[in-house]
C-alpha cells in the first residue's frame, strides 16, 4: 500500500497537540515527533493506548521510527479505516513542527 504524504492547502489537516502522551484519550492516534534533542534527523512514531470499542477490545501499539510525513499519512489512513476519533501530536520540542504538515491546536 502506497500512502500519499503530500498535504495541499485545500485539505490541510488540523491536529491537536499534547504536552504529554499520557494525556491522550482512548481511541486517539498518538504521533510523537522527535530528533533525540537535536542529535538525529526529525522522525516520528505513531501508536495508541488500549481502549474498548463496541466491536472489541483494542490493544496498545506503537510503530517503528519513520519520516514524519509518512507517520502522519499512516495515522490519517488508520483514522479513516478504523474510526479513530482524532490524531494527536506530541512534540519533543515545539520547533520540530513543520507548518507544511498541517495546523496544530491545543486541547
Secondary structure, 3 states (H helix, E strand, C coil): CCCCCCCCCCCCCEEEEECCHHHCCCCEEEEEEECCCCCCCCEEEEEECCEECCCCEECCEECCCECHHHHHHHHHHHHHHHCCCEEEEEECCHHHCCHHHCEEEEC
